[in-house]
Amino acid sequence: MSGSEKRHLLFLVLFALLLRLYVFVATPVIGTDGYNWFHAAQCFAEGDFKAGFRHPVHPCYPILFAVFTKLLGDYEVAGKAVALVMGVLSIFPLYFFARGVFGHYAGLFAAFLLAVNPTHVRLSADIMSDTTNLFFFLSAIWLGWEAIKRGQWQYYTLAGVCAVLGYFTRAESLGLFVLMLPWFIFASANLPQARLANVQELKRHLLKRVVCVGLFIAPVILLSVPYLLFIHKEKGSWHVTQQLAARFATGHVKMTPILTGEDEGKPGGRVREQEKIARWKEKGHYHMIFLLILNEFAKDFYQPLLPLLFIGLFRFASPPKVGKARFAGGLGTSEVSPYQRITQGLLSLRLRLASSDLRVELFLLSFFGLYFILYYLLAYNAYYISGRYVLPMAVLSFVWAGVGVEKASQWLCQVVPLLGRDTRGFNRAGLLILLALLAVVLPKDLKIKHKEEVYKREAGYWIKTDLPIKNPVIMGMGRVDLEKVAFYARGEFECISSVDYGSFQRHVEQKRPNYLVFYREDIPEGVFEVINKDKRFILVKEWTCKRRGEGRHFQLYRVKGDGKY
């Protein structure tokens, strides 16, 4: 890398870090799934490794979470710090991959799109494993392509390590190993064909390929097999994960969709989505699930930037060079107007893949296609899909979109020559486009999530100071994300999703909670009367809030005694 390339990358990394730090500090409450990662990390931090590995979530992020907790002393700061660090580090493999294929500016523009992507920014400032998984995902793909291109053994080993660490973070990253193995077998760097005519050279070449593929497989087997054996011992059957979402996708666990009318409350977003997918499956409209995933992909990519993807995937032919262009009317280039330049370029429109190396296009497309199939299976079998899941597909597409930004900047230089590169090679047109993109994306980046849920943090802190016991049991009732209260209370969470008198009585007897939390509007009248009449349930605090535009009453009860009826 030249000095200017290093400066460009460093500036971009610092910008990405500052943007994420702002969102990190400004976000007042963790996301819904943060409690699950905290619970697993707490097991590792306290030295209970068996319980940590027994947790359904994969162990890589919780282990990093636990290590950062030991260093920083606070679970919330530590979990978000891991996500932030890994989110910023993800810029490097994306940049180096795109740079190695399309050049510095295409790599820089691709990395910029990741740096400002709203979904990635939000996940980098929350207790979530997605940015950690994305770092290993991108690193494995970059190192895998370098292995194919260079044929050097160290790239195979590093690609294998990154693939298995990605699998240890999220189950779907096992697809990295499944797809890379045939690429390494059939598309590794070849010796010149003339030399392959020699039998000895051919044998040496085949032996080298076997060794390199073995170096890719070895870390995957050595690291993943113990975890697979542990899962087999815990579940009694062979499977690659304990996570329900992945088991839904493969059909090992059957999902029954929640339909409107099964409870008295209004259906949430996930319930409405489950209804839609169930209806499509019943009518055989499988293409609608396909379109649903594309829609989530477009939202993750951020819709206003999608034209850059199409420009990068297919490029225009370069317009005729200055001094050689002539129009039918006989005008010389000195008399060509900017309008005529644009017209000339459109007349010479030509569509073709952006790279001169077809292998790299197919390499990227193969990962995009595999993960699209995985997420289709998840939506089909689990009746649910999330933008978080399809983020790897969107980030892969930034490689092509980075090429799109570079092509757009080249055309802008043709129209406005003053925007061409200066004597130091600085791309003025590219900077102008990036500033325009930043103006479009930054308002969404700075839109802080969960501001309306501060009362859940307050409730958790109240519990933490009210009852000086370790791991208080908090029971949440209803179909909403009440785990956040347990996170801030540093307690254990139990949930009653379908609240009726029988389930309420049974859960209280079995779990013996120290506290109850719920929205008054989610609780049937009969259960609410029992809670109010029984002297063991003491209302300690109530918050009035809004949820989906409606006034809601969030209540916290202390439970006296051992919970027995």
N, C-alpha and C positions, 0 to 999 in steps of 0.2 A: 504494500500500500504506500502511496505517495504521502507527503506531508499534508497536502490539501485534503486528500481522501480521509486521512485520520482526523483532521479537524472537523470535517463535515459530519463524520460519524459520531465524534465526541459531542458535538453540539446537539445532535439529534438525541443522543442518549440522555444528556443533561435535561433537555426539554421534556422528554418522556418521564424522567424521574420527578421533575418539579410538578408536572401536571398530575401525576399519580399521588404525589405527596399532598397536594392540595385536596384532592378527593378523599384521600386517606384520613386527613384531619377533619374535614368538613362532614363526613358521613357519621351520623350520631349513633346508629344502631346497626348491628351485624345483619347479614342476610338470613334467610330462613334455614338453610342447611348448615349454617355455621356451628350449631350445637353438636351435630354429629361428628364433625371434625374435631371439635374441642373435646368431646367425650373420649374419642380414640387417643388424642394427644395427651390427655390427662392420664390415661393408663400408662403410656410410655414414659411420661415425665415422672410418675410415681414408682417406676420400676416394675410394673405389672405387665411384662411383655406378652405373656400368654393372653391376657384379656385384650391387649392392644391388637394383637394379630387376630383374635377371635371376632373383633368388631367387623361389621359388614363392609366398611369402607377400606380401600386398599391402603397399605401402611406407609408408603413413601412420604406423602405430605404430612400425615400426623407425626412421623418421626422427626421431620424437619421442624414442624410446629413445636414439638417438645424440646428440641435442642434450642430453638430461639427463645422459648419460654425460660429455660435455664439461664440464658444470656441476658434477657431483657426483664425478666421478673414479672411479666404480666401476660396473661393468656390472650387477651384481645389484641394488644399491640404486637405480640409475637406472631399470631396467626395471620394478621394483616401484613406484617413485615415480610413473611415468607412469600406471600402472594405478590407483594410489591417488587421484591428483589427478583423473583423468577419472571415476573412480567416484564421488567426492564431488560433482563438478560435475554429474553426471547427475541429481542431486536437483532442480536448478533447472528444467530444461525440463519435467520431469514435474510439478513443483509448479505452474508457471505455466500449463501446459495444463489440468490438472484444476481449478485455481482459476478460470481464465477461463470454464470451462463450468459447474462445480458450486459454486463458492464457495471461500472461504479454508480452511475446516475440511476439506472434502473433499480439497482439494489438499494440505493439511498431512498428513492421514492417509495419502494415497497415497504421498507422499514418505517418510513414516515407514516404510511397508511396504518401500520400496526400501532405506532406510537400514539395516534390520535383516535383509534377505533373506539367508539363509545362503550361497546360491550367489554372489550379488553381492559379499558381504563377502569371501569366499574369493578370488574373481577380482580383487578390488581390491588384494589383498596378494600377488600373484604376477606373474610375467612372462608376461602374456597380453594379447591385444588386445581382449578382449570388452568391457571397460568403456569403452574408447575408442570402439569401434564403437557401443556403446549410447548414449553421449553424443550422437554425431552423429545416430543413429537417432531419439532422442527430440526433439532440437532441430529436426530436419527436420519431424517430425510436428507439433510445437507451432507452428513458424513457418508451416508449410503451412496449418494451420487458421486462424491469424491472417490469412493472406493471403486465404483464402476468406471469412472473416467481415468483414474490414475493406476488402479490395480495394486496399490501399496497395502501391505498386510495390516498396518496400524489402523487404517480407516475402517476395515472390516470389524476389528475388535471394538473400536469406539462406537461404531454404529450398533453393534450388538448390545453393548452396555447401555446406551441411550434407549434402545428399544425395550429392554427389560425394565429399566427404571420408569419408562413411560407406562408399561404394564403394571408396575407396582403403584402407580398413581391412579390410573383409571383402567378399567377392564378392556375397553375397546382398543387400547393401544397395542394389544396383542396382534392386531391387524398389521402393525408395522413389521413384525417378524414374518407373518404369513405371506405378505406381499414382497418383502425384500428378498426372501430366500430364492424364489424363482428368478428374480432380477439378477442376483449374484451368480446364479448357476448359468444362466443363458446369455447375460448381457455384460459380463465382466470385461475389463479392458483386454483386447486381443493383441496378439503379436501380428506383425505384418504377414499377409497371406503367403508371400514368397518364402518366408522362413518356416511357415507351418507345413510346407511341402516336405521338409526334412523330418523324418520320423522321430529322431532324437529331440528336436526342438518341439515337436508336437507333444511328446511325452512329458517334457519338462513344463510345457505350458499347461497341460492338463493337471499335472501334479501341483503346480502353483495354484491353480484355481481350486483344487480340492482343499489344499491347506488354508487358503484365504476364506473359503466358505466355512471350513471347520472353525476358524478363528471367530467368525460371526456367530456360529451356533453355540460355541463353548460357553461364553458368559451367559447366554440366554438359558441354557440347560442348568449350569451350575447355580445360578441365582434363583431361577423360577421353580425348579423341581421341589426344593424344600417347602416352598409356600404352597404349591399344588398338593403335596402330601399332607400338609397341615389342613388344608381345606377338605381333603378327602376324609381325614380323620374326624373333623368336626361335623361334616354334613353326611358322612356315610355313603357318598357317591362321588364320582369323578366330575369335577367342574372347574372352570378357570376363575371363578369369582364367587364371593358371597353376596355381592350387591344384587338387590332385587331387580333394579332396572335392567341390568345385563341378563339376568336369568329370564326376565320377561321377553327380552329381545330374541333369545334363543329358543323360547317356548318351553323351557324346563319348569317354569312356574306360570300357571294360567292366571290372567288378570280378568277380573269382572269389572266392567266399567260402572262408575257411579252415574246414575241417571237422575234427572230432575224429578222431584216428587218423592224421593226416598227419605227426605227429611223435610222439616217445615221451613227451613231457611231458603233464601235465594241461592241458586247455584253459583259457585265461584268460576273463575276463568278456566281452571283445569277441568271442572265438571262439564262445562259447556263444550270444551274441546273433546272430552271423552265421548260425549253424546254425538258430536259430529262424526268422529271416526267410526263409532259403532254403527251409526246410520249409513255411512258410506260402505262399510263392510257388508252390512245386511243387503244393500242394493247392488253390490258388486262394483261400486264406483271407486276402484282402486287408484285410478289416476288422480283422484282428489287428494289422496294421501301424498302422492308424488308432488302435487302442487303445494301442499301444506309445507313440506320440507323445503321446497324452493323458496317459499315465502319466508320461512324462518332464516334461510340462508341470506336472502336479500336484506332482511332486517339487521342481521349480524354484520353483513358487509357494509351496510348503511346505504339505503336506496339512492340518494343523490349521487353517489360515487360509482354506481354500476356502469355508466357509459365508459369509464376508464378501463373496466374489465374487458369490454368488447373491443375497444381500440387496441388493447394489448394482446388479446387473443388473435385478432386478425388485423393486419396492418395495411396502410395505404402504400402504394408505390411512391417513391420519392419523386417530386416534381422535377422537370427538366432544369439543369443547372443554369445559372445566370450566364448570359453571353451566348447561349446556344438555342434558347427558346424562341420560336417564331409562331405567330398566329396566322391564320388564313389571310388576314388583311395586309400582311407584310410588315407589321409593326416590329421594331427591334425591342430587345429587352429593356433598353433604357426608357422606353415609353410604356412599359407594362405597369398597369395600376395594381394596387393590392387586390381589388375585386377580380381582376383578370388572373392574378396568381391563384386565387382560391378556385376560380372556375377551371383553370388549367389543371390544378391538382385533382379536382373532382372528376374531370374527364379521363384522367389516367388512373381511376380507382382500380385497385387490385387487392383481392383478399387472399391471404395465405397465413399460415402459422407464423408467429413472431420469431421463432428461433430457427436458425439454419440447421440445427441438430434435432432431427425428429425424435431421437431417443429421449431427450429431456422433456419434450412435450408429453410423450407417452408415459414417462416416469411420473410426472406430476398428475396427469389425468388418471392414472391407475389408482393412486391414493385417493384422489377425489371420488372416483367411482366406487371404490371399496367402502369408504366411509359413508357415502350416500346410501349404499345398500344396507349397511349396519343400522343407520338411523331410520331408514324405511322400515326395517324389521322391528325396531323399537316402537315406532309409531303404530305399526300394524298390530303388534302383540300386546303392547302396554297401553294403547289408546292415549298416548301422550308424547309430545316432543317439546323440547325447549331450545331456545336460542343458544344457551350454553353448550348444548351437545354438538351443534353444527358449527361452532366457532372454528374448529380446525379446518373445515372446508373453506370457510371465508378467508382465513389467514393464508392458506395455500394460494388462494386466488389473488392475493395481494402481489404475488410475483408477476402475474400477467398484468395486473393493474399498474404496477410500477413501470412496466414497459409502456403501458398506455400513457402514463404521465410524460415519459420521455418522448414518445412520438408526438404527443400534443405540443410539448415545448419546442420540438424541431419544426413543426408546422407554424407555430407562432413566430419563431425566428424568421421563417420564410416570408411571412406577412409583414412583420415589423423587424427589419434587420438590426435596429438599435438594441433589441433584446438578445442578440447573440452573445456568445461567451466573450468575456474580456480577456486581456492578455494573460491572466493567471488561469484561464480555463473555467472561470466561474459561470454557471448557467443562469443568466438573469431571467430568461423565460421560465425555466423550471421553478425558480424561486417565486416568481409572480403567481404561477399556478398553485404552488404549495400554500401561499398566503391566502389565495382565494378558497382553497379547500379547507384551510384552517378556519376561515370565517364561517364556512358552512357547518363544520363539525363541532367547533368549540362550544357553542351553546348547549349542545346535547351532552358533551363531555362534562360540563360544569353543572348539569342538572343533578342535584344531590338526591339520592334515594333514601327512603325510610325516615325522612324527617318527621312524618306524622306518627311515628311509632315510639317516640321517646319515652312514653309512659311505661313501655315494657322494660326498658332499662331501669327506670325509676323503681318499678315493682321488684325487679331482681335485686337492686341495691338495698331496698327496704328489707327484703327477706334475709339478705346476707348479714345485715346488722341487727335484725330483730331477734333471731334465734341462733345463739352461738354453738351450732353443731356442724359437724362436717357432712357435706353432701346431703342437705335437706331434700326430701322428696316432694316435688311439685307436680300436682296433677292438673293437667289442662283438659278442658272439656269443650268440644266443638271441632269444626273442621278448619281451624285457622292456625297460623304459625305462632304458637305460644311457647315453643322451645326456647325462644330468645330470653324469656324470663328466667328459665333454669340456667342459661349460660351466665347471665349477670349475677345470679345468686350462687353460682358455682355448686349447683345441686344436680340431682337426678330427675329426669322428666318422665312422666307417665301420661299417656293420652287416652281419653275416651272419645273416639271419633263419633260414635252413634250414641247419643245420650238418652237414656231412659231410666226409669227408677231401678229396674233390675240390674242393669249394667253398672249404674252408679253405686248401688249397694255392694255389688260383688267386687268392684275395683277398690272401693274404700276398705273393705275387709281384707283383701289380699295384699294391696300395696301399702296400706297404712300411711297415707300422705301426711306431710306436715302442713301443706298449703294447697288451696284450690285456686285456680285462676280461670276465668271465662268471661265471655261477653254475655251480659244478661239476656240479650235478644236471642242468643243461640240455645238457651236452656229451656226445656219444656216446663210449663207452669207447675206440674206436679213435683218435679225434681227440685225446682226453686223453692217451693213451699217446704219441702223436707229440710233443705239447707237452712232456711230461715227459722224454722221451728226447733230444730235440734240445737241444743245449747253447746254442743261440741264444736260447731262451726261458727266462728266469730268473724264478722266483717271488719276488716282493719283498714281498708282503703278502697276508694272508687275513683276512677278517672272517666271523664266525659270526653269522647273523641268522635271523629268521623271516619267511617269506613265505607268506601264506595258511595260517597256523597250522603250517607245517612248517619244520623246521630246514634252513637253507640255508648254503652256503659260497661267499662272494663272493671271487673271486681276481683279483689284479692281477699281470700278468707284464710284465717289460721285454723288448723284442726287441733283441738285439744285431745289428750288421751292417745290411745294406740290405734284408733280407727275401728274398733270392734263394735258390732251392734249387739 
